[in-house]
Amino acid sequence: MTFEEKDIIYPPLHPGTDRTFIRFYDGELDLNSIFYAGEKDSLPQRIFVTDTSVAALPVMHSFIDFFRGEDFSHPKIEAGFTGKRGKDVLLILGAGETFKTIESVLAIVKAALDNNGQRSAVFVGIGGGVITDMTAFAASIFKRGAHCELVPTTLLSMVDAAVGGKTGCDFDSYKNMIGSFFPAQKIHICPSFIESLSEREYRSGMAELVKTALLYEPEFFERIEKNPEALNDRKGALIKEGIRICVNAKAKVVEQDLTEKNIRMQLNLGHTFGHALESMSGLGVVAHGDGVAWGMARAADLSQRLGLCTKEYAKRVKNFLASFGWETEPVHPAMKEKYASDEEIAKVLVNAMKKDKKNSSDRIRFILQENIGETVITEVPEEDILAVLK
Ligand SMILES: NC(=O)c1ccc[n+]([C@@H]2O[C@H](COP(=O)([O-])OP(=O)(O)OC[C@H]3O[C@@H](n4cnc5c(N)ncnc54)[C@H](O)[C@@H]3O)[C@@H](O)[C@H]2O)c1
């Protein structure tokens, strides 16, 4: 048998997605000055997307009022609201993971289409990871690829979701099953947004921050380990420094491996367990970061079981996570409420992990650690996984 081969070589996909500018702002964010400075006529059309909770924040009022029309005829902004400011559009979606659906993504696409959006339009997601993931996804599929800028407003989206170009939505009750790689051209990070987060959401973001410290920043980890309380000061210098450290660490990883062929997989520490928990407890029941924190405790136990790390290291990680109030026990309380036995819970979780898109075969792949900063990626037999889930 003979054959011929031919390569087709393409320039980088999507003009403008080869580079991301990240700006860190001090003080309160002024969206009007970010997006409406300069010559009006030279500005591209923007499709702004946010959710009802973010739209209700006082810091958003002066921006949103421009989209409500002269008569301010919408006393309360509800999900589905669309408003115009010149050629720009603002769409407000429902808040939270349950709205991370293909229908919401299509609503963004429709808002752009209904307003004569072109491929040159910039889709701007202002919100947590749900909004930034969906807005960037909509930008990536709109007319085969428009442009994207992000304003992350949760700690989680600042340190993780908005950075690195993973976009998408949930589908068929599984997390992030539909999506694309589509890096934003600009990310505007304003730490003061975290002051209004609920305790649950703040802690959720902290889990990703802790994850990044465990993976890449041993010195920072030791500092927060000595004084975890300091991270609770949302106006403090430590959390601002933590945000920068995490963004830079993630940027370094995604620069080398945008489409997660190798080292980017490390960023999924705690996620295989965490995503299974999020999916099987019912999307939205366990916050993403809380799932990741529990997943990091399970990964520590699994690392110990496989002889990768010492008992002391696994204990150190779990004690640290527990000091933030995160669940570290094998059976998560949210699962106990839903399933009859620990046995059933473990099986349900393993089945969900098998569907994880990160697996290369039937075997489930985990990110495990030998120590802080020493990470291994390995496939693990089912019996070992079951053993750390009950
Ligand atoms: N793309 C990636 O690389 C990546 C990485 C990690 C997580 N994610 C995704 O991110 C999502 C989770 O993100 P999240 O935790 O930001 O959730 P989220 O977007 O649902 O935000 C949580 C809640 O906080 C509200 N909120 C947002 N900003 C606020 C503020 N400043 N003050 C008060 N309330 C505010 C939101 O309206 C929402 O109700 C998940 O869907 C996850 O899959 C993506």
The ligand as a Gaussian input file, in Angstrom:
#p B3LYP/6-31G(d) Opt

LIG

0 1
 N      -12.575000      28.963000      31.505000
 C      -11.851000      28.508000      32.496000
 O      -10.639000      28.285000      32.365000
 C      -12.512000      28.297000      33.834000
 C      -11.725000      28.091000      34.958000
 C      -12.356000      27.956000      36.189000
 C      -13.752000      28.037000      36.266000
 N      -14.477000      28.218000      35.148000
 C      -15.931000      28.282000      35.198000
 O      -16.296000      29.403000      35.987000
 C      -17.590000      29.168000      36.533000
 C      -17.613000      29.591000      37.959000
 O      -17.307000      30.963000      38.039000
 P      -17.770000      31.845000      39.270000
 O      -17.440000      31.151000      40.511000
 O      -17.261000      33.202000      39.030000
 O      -19.355000      31.747000      39.173000
 P      -20.493000      32.741000      38.619000
 O      -20.096000      33.361000      37.372000
 O      -21.745000      31.967000      38.656000
 O      -20.552000      33.851000      39.750000
 C      -21.007000      33.481000      41.030000
 C      -22.118000      34.401000      41.503000
 O      -21.541000      35.633000      41.916000
 C      -22.235000      36.714000      41.297000
 N      -21.273000      37.794000      41.163000
 C      -20.349000      37.959000      40.184000
 N      -19.568000      39.009000      40.481000
 C      -20.017000      39.532000      41.624000
 C      -19.600000      40.603000      42.445000
 N      -18.533000      41.358000      42.130000
 N      -20.282000      40.856000      43.587000
 C      -21.340000      40.094000      43.935000
 N      -21.775000      39.034000      43.210000
 C      -21.113000      38.764000      42.076000
 C      -22.751000      36.129000      40.023000
 O      -23.841000      36.861000      39.557000
 C      -23.141000      34.729000      40.440000
 O      -24.409000      34.745000      41.038000
 C      -17.881000      27.690000      36.347000
 O      -18.874000      27.547000      35.385000
 C      -16.566000      27.116000      35.877000
 O      -16.739000      26.025000      35.011000
 C      -13.879000      28.360000      33.933000

